[in-house]
Amino acid sequence: MSNFSKREDSPPVSDEKGGFKAPVVVDTPVSDVAGLGYGSEDGQANDAALLLRTDIWIMPMMFILNFGAARMDTLGVAMMGFPNTDYWVSLLVFFIGYIIFQLPAALLVRRYHPRFFLFAIVFLWGIDGGIAVAFVKNWQQLAVVRAILGGLESGFLSVCTLLITCWYTRFELGLRMTIFYQGVTINQAAAPILAYLVGLMEGIAGLKGWQWIFIIFGIIIIIIACISLVFVQNFPERATFLSEDDRKRVLDRLEEDRNDHIVCDAHVWEKILYHFRCWMIWALGLAYGCANVSVTALPTVGVAHLGSLGYTPAGTSALAIAPWVVGAIVAITASWHSDRTRMRSPYILLGAVMCVVGFGCMLSKNVGASVFGTFLAIAGSATQLPLIMVMLQNNVRGTCKRAVAGAITLGFGAIGYMASASLFTSSSAPLYRQGCIASIAMQAGLFVIVVAVALRFRALNAQLDAEVPGSPDSSERKGVHTVSWRYTL
């Protein structure tokens, strides 16, 4: 470990020719930034206890919020019986706001408490995306409600991602981000049961089954929002459950790991425009979009294939939980091992291979093969999606760049979601051949992108290893010429 921690105290600034100079880097002896014993047994024990306390306070609420958010999303509008054209309009207006407001939300949260920010988003979700949707009379009203919901939801994932990355070091992040994402996975497991309950609630109090589902989950989301107001934590420097020394230690651990000081200043928009030119963000964002094409359709496709086993609708709904539970176990195991090996790309590529084989099996008319393919595709997608986000977050430094990276990545994810809706259509059931073939192609593209990015990172690391500290950077390595920091493959 280096005896110095590099701190970025100033943003990239324009030179006379309109380019950018590297940030000013200040050497700070590690022994001066914390008095808790870096590297000592007592220090490691203190860190382990601090990490456990952080997990207890941060992760359960993040998981619950994501579970609720995913439920509002997967309720969808297909069950409402509108024609396909109207369905597409409501889908489109949702993603317009979702994509546009990603970056502003991630930037605004640095100025305001994440606790209040997330409370407002989730509380308004429950009203707009739940209760209000239950009483829309036509597709025009639905489009208005969905447009508002898209704007609200845009801030959720980007803010949660930024919040989690500001609490954990790079190689603690894989497991935590995967657990956060499993809120969606477990949510998807409940989707078939939800569809079954819709039929049972038909006609109660004169309302249709789908209306009751929106009302019930709207109320649940509002309750979750109120709970989050108590338990969601702010960024480490404002955490209420830590002492002053513990807050300092959390920040010091992040400083030692990433060498990037969290800073928001007058140069923020200049930095944003600069970071929009980063090839790595666009490449891994595209990979994330490719992964998202298949994952959003898997609940519907999985039920269709499991239904071929001949069980009753209730039995099929119960059985459909199994692939998602298995997928969550595989994803959490892979992410834990990914943190231990400090590698991301091999596990993402393994997920891609699992998806390709899985979707290939799902094209088969053999019942056993298609069911096996369902398990494999779900496990692969549950593994790769969070690790793509983690690989990107591991290789960017500074709050502004993380905000840009998250916004672009989630924007690509939204595009993948829209593509999925057009590929996995009800007319192609039960094999969904068109969607399965497209998913295989997307996974192949993802594979190529991740391999190319990993090879580029390896080459950059080799250059950093050979570089004399303090020598000029290349344009791709500005701000990363530290002794200990390297790209995560």
KAMOQUI-V627252 format. One record per pair of residues at least 12 apart in sequence whose C-alpha atoms are under 7 Angstrom apart, sorted by the first residue. I is the first residue (numbers start at 1). GAP is how many residues later the second one is. Records with the same first field share a line. If there is no record, write none. Layout:
I = GAP  GAP
This chain:
2 = 481  482
3 = 26  27
4 = 23  24  25  26
5 = 22  23  24  25  250  251  254
6 = 19  20  21  22  253  476
7 = 18  19  20  252  253  254
8 = 15  16  17  18  252  253
9 = 15  16  252
10 = 13  14
11 = 12  256  260
12 = 259
22 = 456  457
23 = 456
33 = 219
34 = 215  218
58 = 174  175
61 = 167  170  171
62 = 118
63 = 116  117  120
64 = 119
66 = 114  117  118
67 = 116  117  120
68 = 153
70 = 114  117
71 = 116
72 = 57
79 = 131
80 = 130
86 = 53
89 = 54
90 = 52  53  56
93 = 50  53  54
94 = 52  53  55  56
95 = 55  319
97 = 50  53  54
98 = 52  53  55  56
99 = 55  312
101 = 50  53  54
102 = 52  53  56  305
103 = 300  301  304
105 = 50  54
106 = 49  52  53  297
107 = 296
109 = 50
113 = 121
114 = 120
115 = 114  117  118  119
116 = 113
118 = 38
119 = 106  107  109  110
121 = 31
122 = 99  100  103
123 = 98  99  102
125 = 24
126 = 92  93  95  96
127 = 91
128 = 17  21
129 = 16  20  89
130 = 84  85  87  88
131 = 83  84  87
133 = 12  81
134 = 77  80  81
158 = 248  249
162 = 240  241
163 = 72
166 = 69
167 = 69
168 = 86
169 = 85  88
170 = 224
171 = 168  171
172 = 167
173 = 217
174 = 161  162  164  165  213  216
175 = 157  160  161  164
177 = 209
178 = 153  154  157  208
179 = 153
181 = 205
182 = 146
185 = 139  143  197
186 = 138  139
188 = 111
189 = 131  132  135
190 = 131
191 = 108
192 = 125  128
193 = 124  125
196 = 118
198 = 12  15
236 = 14  15
258 = 227
260 = 137  138
261 = 137
262 = 136  137
263 = 136
268 = 132
271 = 129
272 = 128  129  132
275 = 126  129
276 = 128
281 = 111  124
283 = 166
284 = 104  108
285 = 123  124  127
286 = 126
287 = 159  162
288 = 97  100  121  124  125
289 = 123  124  126  127
290 = 126  152  153  156
291 = 90  94  151  152
292 = 121  124  125
293 = 123  124  126  127  146
294 = 126  145
295 = 86
296 = 121  124
297 = 123  127
298 = 80
302 = 72
303 = 17
304 = 126
305 = 65  66  125
306 = 14  65
308 = 59
309 = 58
323 = 52  55
324 = 54
326 = 53
327 = 51  52  55
328 = 54
330 = 49  53
331 = 48  51  52
334 = 13  49
343 = 145  146
344 = 43  47  145
345 = 105  109  144
347 = 37
348 = 35  36  39  40
349 = 98
351 = 29  30  32  33
352 = 28  91  95
354 = 22  23  26
355 = 21  22  25  26
356 = 84  87
357 = 16
358 = 15  16  18  19
359 = 14  18  77  81
361 = 12
362 = 12  69
363 = 68  70
391 = 97
394 = 94
395 = 92  93
423 = 12
454 = 35
457 = 30  32
458 = 31
461 = 25  26
464 = 17
469 = 12  13  14
